[in-house]
Amino acid sequence: MDQLQYVSAAYVIAFLVMTAIALKIWLDGNSYRRRVEALVRIRSKESPRNR
């Protein structure tokens, strides 16, 4: 392999790693948002004097 192939391979690997990390962060964020929304619904059903 020549230098161009090594550099191209490095860019592809970097792109795949960044995409995987972004996907993981996005999925974790969606999961967290769903949990927070569930808590908000539960707390809004409680009577105001219990707060």
PDB file with one MODEL, atoms N, CA, C and O in Angstrom:
MODEL        1
ATOM      1  N   MET A   1       0.842  -1.179   0.000  1.00  0.00           N
ATOM      2  CA  MET A   1       0.000   0.000   0.000  1.00  0.00           C
ATOM      3  C   MET A   1       0.892   1.249   0.000  1.00  0.00           C
ATOM      4  O   MET A   1       1.940   1.302   0.644  1.00  0.00           O
ATOM      5  N   ASP A   2       0.429   2.234  -0.744  1.00  0.00           N
ATOM      6  CA  ASP A   2       1.194   3.483  -0.758  1.00  0.00           C
ATOM      7  C   ASP A   2       0.570   4.474   0.245  1.00  0.00           C
ATOM      8  O   ASP A   2      -0.414   4.165   0.917  1.00  0.00           O
ATOM      9  N   GLN A   3       1.160   5.645   0.321  1.00  0.00           N
ATOM     10  CA  GLN A   3       0.749   6.627   1.319  1.00  0.00           C
ATOM     11  C   GLN A   3      -0.707   7.051   1.137  1.00  0.00           C
ATOM     12  O   GLN A   3      -1.424   7.235   2.121  1.00  0.00           O
ATOM     13  N   LEU A   4      -1.144   7.206  -0.091  1.00  0.00           N
ATOM     14  CA  LEU A   4      -2.527   7.617  -0.347  1.00  0.00           C
ATOM     15  C   LEU A   4      -3.516   6.597   0.216  1.00  0.00           C
ATOM     16  O   LEU A   4      -4.546   6.986   0.768  1.00  0.00           O
ATOM     17  N   GLN A   5      -3.232   5.326   0.090  1.00  0.00           N
ATOM     18  CA  GLN A   5      -4.122   4.295   0.607  1.00  0.00           C
ATOM     19  C   GLN A   5      -4.146   4.307   2.140  1.00  0.00           C
ATOM     20  O   GLN A   5      -5.202   4.133   2.749  1.00  0.00           O
ATOM     21  N   TYR A   6      -2.979   4.513   2.757  1.00  0.00           N
ATOM     22  CA  TYR A   6      -2.936   4.601   4.218  1.00  0.00           C
ATOM     23  C   TYR A   6      -3.746   5.793   4.723  1.00  0.00           C
ATOM     24  O   TYR A   6      -4.507   5.671   5.683  1.00  0.00           O
ATOM     25  N   VAL A   7      -3.583   6.924   4.085  1.00  0.00           N
ATOM     26  CA  VAL A   7      -4.313   8.126   4.487  1.00  0.00           C
ATOM     27  C   VAL A   7      -5.813   7.932   4.260  1.00  0.00           C
ATOM     28  O   VAL A   7      -6.621   8.305   5.111  1.00  0.00           O
ATOM     29  N   SER A   8      -6.181   7.362   3.140  1.00  0.00           N
ATOM     30  CA  SER A   8      -7.598   7.112   2.864  1.00  0.00           C
ATOM     31  C   SER A   8      -8.194   6.155   3.896  1.00  0.00           C
ATOM     32  O   SER A   8      -9.304   6.368   4.384  1.00  0.00           O
ATOM     33  N   ALA A   9      -7.454   5.112   4.220  1.00  0.00           N
ATOM     34  CA  ALA A   9      -7.924   4.153   5.221  1.00  0.00           C
ATOM     35  C   ALA A   9      -8.072   4.828   6.585  1.00  0.00           C
ATOM     36  O   ALA A   9      -9.030   4.560   7.310  1.00  0.00           O
ATOM     37  N   ALA A  10      -7.136   5.694   6.933  1.00  0.00           N
ATOM     38  CA  ALA A  10      -7.215   6.400   8.213  1.00  0.00           C
ATOM     39  C   ALA A  10      -8.453   7.303   8.246  1.00  0.00           C
ATOM     40  O   ALA A  10      -9.141   7.368   9.265  1.00  0.00           O
ATOM     41  N   TYR A  11      -8.738   7.992   7.154  1.00  0.00           N
ATOM     42  CA  TYR A  11      -9.934   8.840   7.101  1.00  0.00           C
ATOM     43  C   TYR A  11     -11.207   8.007   7.219  1.00  0.00           C
ATOM     44  O   TYR A  11     -12.144   8.401   7.914  1.00  0.00           O
ATOM     45  N   VAL A  12     -11.246   6.886   6.560  1.00  0.00           N
ATOM     46  CA  VAL A  12     -12.437   6.022   6.630  1.00  0.00           C
ATOM     47  C   VAL A  12     -12.634   5.519   8.050  1.00  0.00           C
ATOM     48  O   VAL A  12     -13.753   5.531   8.563  1.00  0.00           O
ATOM     49  N   ILE A  13     -11.559   5.077   8.687  1.00  0.00           N
ATOM     50  CA  ILE A  13     -11.655   4.580  10.063  1.00  0.00           C
ATOM     51  C   ILE A  13     -12.093   5.708  10.999  1.00  0.00           C
ATOM     52  O   ILE A  13     -12.949   5.501  11.859  1.00  0.00           O
ATOM     53  N   ALA A  14     -11.518   6.887  10.839  1.00  0.00           N
ATOM     54  CA  ALA A  14     -11.890   8.021  11.681  1.00  0.00           C
ATOM     55  C   ALA A  14     -13.362   8.371  11.490  1.00  0.00           C
ATOM     56  O   ALA A  14     -14.069   8.641  12.461  1.00  0.00           O
ATOM     57  N   PHE A  15     -13.817   8.365  10.258  1.00  0.00           N
ATOM     58  CA  PHE A  15     -15.229   8.671   9.977  1.00  0.00           C
ATOM     59  C   PHE A  15     -16.148   7.636  10.627  1.00  0.00           C
ATOM     60  O   PHE A  15     -17.170   7.997  11.210  1.00  0.00           O
ATOM     61  N   LEU A  16     -15.795   6.360  10.532  1.00  0.00           N
ATOM     62  CA  LEU A  16     -16.623   5.308  11.125  1.00  0.00           C
ATOM     63  C   LEU A  16     -16.661   5.418  12.648  1.00  0.00           C
ATOM     64  O   LEU A  16     -17.712   5.231  13.261  1.00  0.00           O
ATOM     65  N   VAL A  17     -15.524   5.718  13.250  1.00  0.00           N
ATOM     66  CA  VAL A  17     -15.477   5.859  14.708  1.00  0.00           C
ATOM     67  C   VAL A  17     -16.317   7.064  15.146  1.00  0.00           C
ATOM     68  O   VAL A  17     -17.095   6.965  16.094  1.00  0.00           O
ATOM     69  N   MET A  18     -16.163   8.188  14.465  1.00  0.00           N
ATOM     70  CA  MET A  18     -16.946   9.376  14.829  1.00  0.00           C
ATOM     71  C   MET A  18     -18.434   9.137  14.639  1.00  0.00           C
ATOM     72  O   MET A  18     -19.240   9.592  15.451  1.00  0.00           O
ATOM     73  N   THR A  19     -18.812   8.432  13.581  1.00  0.00           N
ATOM     74  CA  THR A  19     -20.221   8.132  13.340  1.00  0.00           C
ATOM     75  C   THR A  19     -20.774   7.219  14.431  1.00  0.00           C
ATOM     76  O   THR A  19     -21.890   7.425  14.908  1.00  0.00           O
ATOM     77  N   ALA A  20     -19.998   6.214  14.825  1.00  0.00           N
ATOM     78  CA  ALA A  20     -20.443   5.300  15.879  1.00  0.00           C
ATOM     79  C   ALA A  20     -20.604   6.039  17.204  1.00  0.00           C
ATOM     80  O   ALA A  20     -21.575   5.806  17.924  1.00  0.00           O
ATOM     81  N   ILE A  21     -19.671   6.921  17.534  1.00  0.00           N
ATOM     82  CA  ILE A  21     -19.761   7.676  18.781  1.00  0.00           C
ATOM     83  C   ILE A  21     -20.967   8.618  18.744  1.00  0.00           C
ATOM     84  O   ILE A  21     -21.693   8.728  19.731  1.00  0.00           O
ATOM     85  N   ALA A  22     -21.182   9.290  17.625  1.00  0.00           N
ATOM     86  CA  ALA A  22     -22.327  10.197  17.502  1.00  0.00           C
ATOM     87  C   ALA A  22     -23.637   9.424  17.633  1.00  0.00           C
ATOM     88  O   ALA A  22     -24.572   9.899  18.279  1.00  0.00           O
ATOM     89  N   LEU A  23     -23.713   8.252  17.034  1.00  0.00           N
ATOM     90  CA  LEU A  23     -24.924   7.433  17.127  1.00  0.00           C
ATOM     91  C   LEU A  23     -25.173   7.002  18.566  1.00  0.00           C
ATOM     92  O   LEU A  23     -26.310   7.038  19.038  1.00  0.00           O
ATOM     93  N   LYS A  24     -24.117   6.595  19.265  1.00  0.00           N
ATOM     94  CA  LYS A  24     -24.258   6.192  20.668  1.00  0.00           C
ATOM     95  C   LYS A  24     -24.730   7.362  21.521  1.00  0.00           C
ATOM     96  O   LYS A  24     -25.616   7.191  22.358  1.00  0.00           O
ATOM     97  N   ILE A  25     -24.161   8.537  21.327  1.00  0.00           N
ATOM     98  CA  ILE A  25     -24.566   9.717  22.091  1.00  0.00           C
ATOM     99  C   ILE A  25     -26.020  10.066  21.779  1.00  0.00           C
ATOM    100  O   ILE A  25     -26.782  10.399  22.687  1.00  0.00           O
ATOM    101  N   TRP A  26     -26.410   9.994  20.518  1.00  0.00           N
ATOM    102  CA  TRP A  26     -27.780  10.316  20.134  1.00  0.00           C
ATOM    103  C   TRP A  26     -28.764   9.344  20.775  1.00  0.00           C
ATOM    104  O   TRP A  26     -29.802   9.760  21.289  1.00  0.00           O
ATOM    105  N   LEU A  27     -28.442   8.045  20.747  1.00  0.00           N
ATOM    106  CA  LEU A  27     -29.329   7.041  21.337  1.00  0.00           C
ATOM    107  C   LEU A  27     -29.419   7.213  22.847  1.00  0.00           C
ATOM    108  O   LEU A  27     -30.505   7.104  23.416  1.00  0.00           O
ATOM    109  N   ASP A  28     -28.285   7.480  23.508  1.00  0.00           N
ATOM    110  CA  ASP A  28     -28.303   7.717  24.949  1.00  0.00           C
ATOM    111  C   ASP A  28     -29.125   8.959  25.275  1.00  0.00           C
ATOM    112  O   ASP A  28     -29.846   8.976  26.273  1.00  0.00           O
ATOM    113  N   GLY A  29     -29.029   9.986  24.457  1.00  0.00           N
ATOM    114  CA  GLY A  29     -29.801  11.205  24.678  1.00  0.00           C
ATOM    115  C   GLY A  29     -31.291  10.958  24.539  1.00  0.00           C
ATOM    116  O   GLY A  29     -32.086  11.479  25.321  1.00  0.00           O
ATOM    117  N   ASN A  30     -31.671  10.171  23.554  1.00  0.00           N
ATOM    118  CA  ASN A  30     -33.094   9.846  23.383  1.00  0.00           C
ATOM    119  C   ASN A  30     -33.617   9.044  24.562  1.00  0.00           C
ATOM    120  O   ASN A  30     -34.735   9.269  25.024  1.00  0.00           O
ATOM    121  N   SER A  31     -32.820   8.119  25.045  1.00  0.00           N
ATOM    122  CA  SER A  31     -33.215   7.313  26.194  1.00  0.00           C
ATOM    123  C   SER A  31     -33.386   8.192  27.423  1.00  0.00           C
ATOM    124  O   SER A  31     -34.361   8.048  28.160  1.00  0.00           O
ATOM    125  N   TYR A  32     -32.445   9.099  27.646  1.00  0.00           N
ATOM    126  CA  TYR A  32     -32.523  10.016  28.783  1.00  0.00           C
ATOM    127  C   TYR A  32     -33.753  10.915  28.669  1.00  0.00           C
ATOM    128  O   TYR A  32     -34.458  11.140  29.653  1.00  0.00           O
ATOM    129  N   ARG A  33     -34.006  11.428  27.462  1.00  0.00           N
ATOM    130  CA  ARG A  33     -35.163  12.306  27.252  1.00  0.00           C
ATOM    131  C   ARG A  33     -36.466  11.569  27.541  1.00  0.00           C
ATOM    132  O   ARG A  33     -37.381  12.147  28.127  1.00  0.00           O
ATOM    133  N   ARG A  34     -36.565  10.295  27.140  1.00  0.00           N
ATOM    134  CA  ARG A  34     -37.775   9.521  27.419  1.00  0.00           C
ATOM    135  C   ARG A  34     -37.977   9.333  28.920  1.00  0.00           C
ATOM    136  O   ARG A  34     -39.101   9.417  29.414  1.00  0.00           O
ATOM    137  N   ARG A  35     -36.872   9.078  29.654  1.00  0.00           N
ATOM    138  CA  ARG A  35     -36.988   8.908  31.099  1.00  0.00           C
ATOM    139  C   ARG A  35     -37.434  10.206  31.771  1.00  0.00           C
ATOM    140  O   ARG A  35     -38.261  10.185  32.683  1.00  0.00           O
ATOM    141  N   VAL A  36     -36.893  11.319  31.325  1.00  0.00           N
ATOM    142  CA  VAL A  36     -37.272  12.609  31.899  1.00  0.00           C
ATOM    143  C   VAL A  36     -38.736  12.916  31.596  1.00  0.00           C
ATOM    144  O   VAL A  36     -39.460  13.390  32.471  1.00  0.00           O
ATOM    145  N   GLU A  37     -39.171  12.654  30.386  1.00  0.00           N
ATOM    146  CA  GLU A  37     -40.572  12.884  30.033  1.00  0.00           C
ATOM    147  C   GLU A  37     -41.503  12.024  30.881  1.00  0.00           C
ATOM    148  O   GLU A  37     -42.575  12.479  31.278  1.00  0.00           O
ATOM    149  N   ALA A  38     -41.104  10.792  31.159  1.00  0.00           N
ATOM    150  CA  ALA A  38     -41.922   9.915  32.004  1.00  0.00           C
ATOM    151  C   ALA A  38     -42.000  10.473  33.423  1.00  0.00           C
ATOM    152  O   ALA A  38     -43.066  10.455  34.038  1.00  0.00           O
ATOM    153  N   LEU A  39     -40.892  10.962  33.939  1.00  0.00           N
ATOM    154  CA  LEU A  39     -40.896  11.558  35.276  1.00  0.00           C
ATOM    155  C   LEU A  39     -41.781  12.799  35.327  1.00  0.00           C
ATOM    156  O   LEU A  39     -42.499  13.017  36.302  1.00  0.00           O
ATOM    157  N   VAL A  40     -41.727  13.602  34.279  1.00  0.00           N
ATOM    158  CA  VAL A  40     -42.559  14.811  34.238  1.00  0.00           C
ATOM    159  C   VAL A  40     -44.035  14.427  34.259  1.00  0.00           C
ATOM    160  O   VAL A  40     -44.828  15.056  34.960  1.00  0.00           O
ATOM    161  N   ARG A  41     -44.406  13.409  33.505  1.00  0.00           N
ATOM    162  CA  ARG A  41     -45.800  12.969  33.492  1.00  0.00           C
ATOM    163  C   ARG A  41     -46.235  12.471  34.869  1.00  0.00           C
ATOM    164  O   ARG A  41     -47.334  12.777  35.331  1.00  0.00           O
ATOM    165  N   ILE A  42     -45.358  11.697  35.520  1.00  0.00           N
ATOM    166  CA  ILE A  42     -45.690  11.161  36.842  1.00  0.00           C
ATOM    167  C   ILE A  42     -45.837  12.302  37.843  1.00  0.00           C
ATOM    168  O   ILE A  42     -46.789  12.333  38.623  1.00  0.00           O
ATOM    169  N   ARG A  43     -44.903  13.225  37.816  1.00  0.00           N
ATOM    170  CA  ARG A  43     -44.946  14.332  38.776  1.00  0.00           C
ATOM    171  C   ARG A  43     -46.100  15.280  38.515  1.00  0.00           C
ATOM    172  O   ARG A  43     -46.627  15.880  39.451  1.00  0.00           O
ATOM    173  N   SER A  44     -46.499  15.426  37.268  1.00  0.00           N
ATOM    174  CA  SER A  44     -47.622  16.319  36.973  1.00  0.00           C
ATOM    175  C   SER A  44     -48.948  15.717  37.424  1.00  0.00           C
ATOM    176  O   SER A  44     -49.915  16.447  37.648  1.00  0.00           O
ATOM    177  N   LYS A  45     -49.003  14.392  37.560  1.00  0.00           N
ATOM    178  CA  LYS A  45     -50.224  13.740  38.034  1.00  0.00           C
ATOM    179  C   LYS A  45     -50.360  13.835  39.548  1.00  0.00           C
ATOM    180  O   LYS A  45     -51.465  13.708  40.075  1.00  0.00           O
ATOM    181  N   GLU A  46     -49.249  14.056  40.259  1.00  0.00           N
ATOM    182  CA  GLU A  46     -49.299  14.195  41.710  1.00  0.00           C
ATOM    183  C   GLU A  46     -50.045  15.483  42.052  1.00  0.00           C
ATOM    184  O   GLU A  46     -50.060  16.439  41.277  1.00  0.00           O
ATOM    185  N   SER A  47     -50.650  15.479  43.209  1.00  0.00           N
ATOM    186  CA  SER A  47     -51.338  16.706  43.624  1.00  0.00           C
ATOM    187  C   SER A  47     -50.315  17.777  43.973  1.00  0.00           C
ATOM    188  O   SER A  47     -49.235  17.456  44.469  1.00  0.00           O
ATOM    189  N   PRO A  48     -50.630  19.030  43.725  1.00  0.00           N
ATOM    190  CA  PRO A  48     -49.670  20.114  43.968  1.00  0.00           C
ATOM    191  C   PRO A  48     -49.258  20.236  45.437  1.00  0.00           C
ATOM    192  O   PRO A  48     -48.159  20.720  45.709  1.00  0.00           O
ATOM    193  N   ARG A  49     -50.093  19.818  46.393  1.00  0.00           N
ATOM    194  CA  ARG A  49     -49.731  19.983  47.798  1.00  0.00           C
ATOM    195  C   ARG A  49     -48.677  18.958  48.240  1.00  0.00           C
ATOM    196  O   ARG A  49     -48.076  19.128  49.301  1.00  0.00           O
ATOM    197  N   ASN A  50     -48.442  17.909  47.459  1.00  0.00           N
ATOM    198  CA  ASN A  50     -47.415  16.921  47.798  1.00  0.00           C
ATOM    199  C   ASN A  50     -46.016  17.383  47.406  1.00  0.00           C
ATOM    200  O   ASN A  50     -45.025  16.744  47.759  1.00  0.00           O
ATOM    201  N   ARG A  51     -45.939  18.479  46.684  1.00  0.00           N
ATOM    202  CA  ARG A  51     -44.627  18.927  46.200  1.00  0.00           C
ATOM    203  C   ARG A  51     -43.886  19.674  47.239  1.00  0.00           C
ATOM    204  O   ARG A  51     -42.765  20.121  46.997  1.00  0.00           O
TER     205      ARG A  51
ENDMDL
END
